[in-house]
Amino acid sequence: MKTTHILLLCILGAALVSTVVCDNSINPNDCCFKFYPRRMKKDLVKDYYVTDHRCPRTGVILVTQKTRHICADPSLSWVEGIMKMLDEKNL
């Protein structure tokens, strides 16, 4: 009887250790699954960054003055204009 208790404790311990070891911190933090459908004013955006290459879709995350993060399609002309304006401003 004691042997089965020890075996069950070992299995339970292994299950608990495996949940701690399986950490999702190696996955990308911000991915865009839907893009913002409307045009934004350049004045409202203070920064941007491109999503991680491991995301299913490449996107640009625009950071507004109120620190909201909005996903946008990097191929749109207005998004390119905002990115260019912010790059020139930060030089």
Secondary structure, 3 states (H helix, E strand, C coil): CHHHHHHHHHHHHHHHHHHHHCCHHHCCCCCCCCCCCCCCCHHHEEEEEECCCCCCCCCEEEEECCCCEEEECCCCHHHHHHHHHHHHHCC
